[in-house]
């Protein structure tokens, strides 16, 4: 049940808010979908780091910069946010509804 609970210190934004941030070079955009899902439906500048690999790939990310996370529906994003917060990332934001709400 705890995996469905909100993560303390994690922000939530709409797809429209995410689109407004896309050109910001100080934000790291991460898509935690599987490689197959990512290939079928991704948006630039989101970089694919599948959820299963995220804990081992965080060294590639800057802890002081905001991380915006997206997945297909938002469920994996929540789990990804927990992983990042446990590893002391300061600003973590989830795109509500994920790629399924991207129009």
Secondary structure, DSSP 8 states (H G I E B T S, - for coil): -GGGS--TTEEEE-HHHHHHHTT-TTEEEEE-S-HHHHHHS--TT-EE--HHHHHHHGGGS-TTSEEEEE-SSSHHHHHHHHHHHHTT-S-EEEETTGGGG--
